[in-house]
């Protein structure tokens, strides 16, 4: 967050630090989550 003092009152301006390229762990978690969803779907289909 940035603190700026325009005129006479304090104002908080939220700033987000977004990475332009996701980290490898992000892709790993995404693939793991999709794998779990696929496994659960297959288990439900078999039963």
C-alpha positions in Angstrom: 0.0 0.0 0.0 1.1 3.5 -0.6 0.4 6.4 1.7 -0.1 9.7 0.0 -1.1 13.0 1.4 -2.9 15.0 -1.2 -4.4 18.2 0.2 -5.0 17.8 4.0 -6.3 14.3 4.5 -4.4 11.0 4.3 -5.4 8.6 1.6 -4.5 4.9 1.2 -4.0 3.7 -2.3 -3.7 -0.1 -2.5 -1.1 -1.3 -5.0 -0.7 -5.0 -5.9 2.6 -6.5 -6.9 1.7 -9.0 -9.6 4.3 -11.2 -11.2 4.1 -11.1 -15.0 5.0 -14.8 -15.2 3.7 -17.3 -12.7 6.2 -19.3 -10.7 6.8 -23.0 -11.5 5.1 -23.9 -8.2 1.9 -22.3 -9.5 1.8 -24.5 -12.5 2.6 -27.6 -10.3 -0.3 -26.8 -8.0 -2.6 -26.3 -11.0 -1.6 -29.6 -12.5 -1.9 -31.4 -9.2 -5.4 -30.0 -8.6 -6.5 -31.0 -12.1 -5.1 -34.4 -11.5 -7.0 -34.8 -8.2 -10.2 -33.6 -9.9 -9.7 -36.2 -12.7 -9.0 -38.9 -10.2 -12.1 -38.1 -8.2 -14.2 -38.0 -11.4 -12.9 -41.3 -12.5 -13.6 -42.9 -9.0 -17.2 -41.6 -9.2 -17.6 -43.0 -12.7 -16.3 -46.4 -11.7 -18.6 -46.6 -8.6 
